[in-house]
């Protein structure tokens, strides 16, 4: 039981790392609008099954939600699937946020004032 849980946690962790790296790459390709680009990519992997993509399947999550209202035995599966989807999509967006253009650091202009004093 514990071994199965450990393998599932490891799988989710590796999938999160892979999606964070994917989000970072997508964000690097379009630095001006990384979030918009990642949203397009997230819609692609959420609604089309590419086989090798981690288990992000929004239509299945909707069906599971309907099933959990009809039969309460699906509620635990719904909570687990929702948490997994949130982690995976959150990792994708986190990777994209890591590529945003950094703002210029605040400066008091002290170095520039020192240079001007040395010239006089």
Secondary structure, DSSP 4 states (H G I P E B T S, - for coil): -HHHHHHHHHHHHHHHHHHHHHHHHHHHHTSTTHHHHHHHHHHHHHHS--SSS-S--HHHHHHHHHHHHH-GGGHHHHHHHHHHHHHHHHHHHHHHHTTSPPPPPP---HHHHHHHHHH-
